[in-house]
Amino acid sequence: MSTQKKFFDSMAKEWDIICQHDTNKIKHIVNLLNIDKGAKVLDVGTGTGILIPYIRERIGEQGKILAIDFSDKMLEIAMKKYSNDNVSFVCGDILETALPIEYFEFIICYSFFPHFFNKQLAVKTLVKYLKKDGKFAICHSQSRREINNLHENISKAVSEDKLPQMNVIKEYLNKFGLKTNTEIDNDEMFVIISKK
């Protein structure tokens, strides 16, 4: 078991208390994505399901959410909170899980991208699951500096999990055929949205 997984498993019960997410910022990020009714959305590193209610509001009853996380303890909490017909949960490493190719209209990495060891490989893998004209978002409701400081100081298990600079991520996305149309990198949040 990886030290990352152990860390997130051990934090799962307290996660929603320790990690306060600004609902206005989350709504703003989800609005930027302009998710359609009936869309199929991949929520990468869902954790305790922070994004699920906001995505559900946009996709309605016809849409589908696939929420994936490698921490079974985090996922247990998400499943208790959001057991809806149109939300499916998968416990596993997104880089080792076979998902349908070109299936999702939206792929969202909210508060998760720093935890990929090989970030370029992560982008390459995730892009396969995105439909043509689909949108791929890497986003945080905190600044890049805050995220990196938090990881550095919270635990040795995630101290090296850094969010790269915007231009580095943009380069990865470009390399795999995505065109970036939204970039926010300020003291409030970090958001990059690209289209296939």
N, C-alpha and C positions, 0 to 999 in steps of 0.2 A: 504494500500500500504506500502510495506516495506521501511525502510529508505534507504536501498541499491538501490532499484529500483528508488526511488525519486532522489537519487544522480546521478545515471547513466542517467536517463531521462534529468535531468537538465544540464548535461555535454555534451550531445550528439552532439549538434551543433558545439561545439569547440573541440570535442575529437580529431579529426585528426590533429588539430593544436597543442594542448597541448601535446598529446602523440605521440612523434616521434619514430617510430620503425625502427631499422637498417635493411635495406633491405637485406644486405649481411648475417646478422645473421639469418633472416627469411628463406632465401634460403638455408642456411646451415642446419637449423632444418628440413625443408621440404625434403631436400636431404637425411638426416639421416633416414627418414621414408621410403624412397625408394618406394614411392607410384606408383602403376602400372597404366598403361593406362586402362580405363574402370572401375576403382575401385569406390566403393561407400564409401563416407567419411562423417562422422558426425563432424561438426565444432561446438563444445560446447562453448557457450558464445561468439558468433561471433562478438558481438559489432558492429562496423561500417564495418565489413567484411575484416579486415586486411589480413587474410590468403587466402581469396577466390581466388584472381588472381594467387597466387603461387600454390594452389592446382589444379586449373583448367588447368594450364600449364602441370601438371603431368598426370591428368586423361583423358585429351582430350575431344572430343565431346561425347564419349560413356559413360564416367563416370558420377557419380551423387554426388552432394554435398547437404547435408541437414544442413543448418545454423540455429541454434537456439539461442535465447536470450530472457531474461525476460524483457528487456527494449524495449518497442515498438518504442521509439524515436530513439534509436541506430539502431534498425532494419530498420526503415524507410530510414535512410541514407544508410545503406548497400544495401537495395533494389534498391535505386536510382542509386547507383554506379555499381551494378552487377546484372542487370536483364537479366540473360541468361537462356536458356531452361533447362540446366542441373543443375541449382541452385534453390533449394526450400528453403523458409524461414518459420520458425515457431516461433511465439511469445509465450513464455511460460517458465515455470520452468521445466528444463529437468528432475527433480526428480518427477514431477507430470504429465508429458506428456507421453502418450502411443505411443511408437514407435515400429516398427517391430523387433521381437526378432531375434538375430543372423543374422542380415541383413548387417551390415557394415564391410568392410575389415579394415577400419581405423577409430579410434575415437581420435580426437585431442582436448585437453583443452589448448588452447594457451592464456596465460595471464588471466586465469579465475579461476583456481583451488582454490586459496586462498579465493574466495568469497563463496565457499560452507560452510555452517555452520557445517554440519556433513560430514566431508570428507570421512570417512570410508563408510558411507551409499551411498555417491556419487559414489565411486568406485564400490560398490556392484551393484548399479542400472545400471551404464553405461556398465559394463561388460556383462550384459544380451543382449545388443544390438550388441555385437561384435561377428563376425563369428569365428569359430574354425580357428586357425592360424592367426587371425586378430591381428593388432597392436593397442596398446593404448598408447598415448603420453600425458604427462603433461609437458608443456614447456613455457619458458619465454626467451625473448631476453635481459634480464638483470639478474644480480646475485640475489640470494635469499635475501641477505642482502639489496640490493637496493629496491627490491620489498616490503619487509617488512617495510623498512624506509619510502618509498613513501606512503604506505597505512596508516601508523601511523600518518603521518603529513598532508596528503591531505584533510581529512575530517573525522569527528567523525563517519559518516555512514559506513566507511570501515576501521576504525583504528584498529579493532580487526581481520581483514581479513589477516591472516598470511599464508605464504607458509611454511609448515612443513619441517623438515630436510629430506634429501634424504632417510635415512634408515627407517624413519617412513612411508613415502609414499610407499617405496619398500615393507614393511611389509603388508600394505593394499592390494597392488597388488598381492602379494604372497598368501595372505589369500583367495583371490577369484580366484585362479587358473591361475594367470599370471606370466610368467617368464621374468624377466628383462634382457634385452640384451644391453641397452645403458644407461649410467649414465654420465652426465656432470654437475658438480656443481663447477663453478669457478667464477672469477670476470666478465666474459663476458656474461654468460648465465646459465640457469638451464634447463636441459632436462633429462627426464626419459622415455624410451620407453620399453614397455613390450609386450610379445606375449601371446596369449591365447592358 
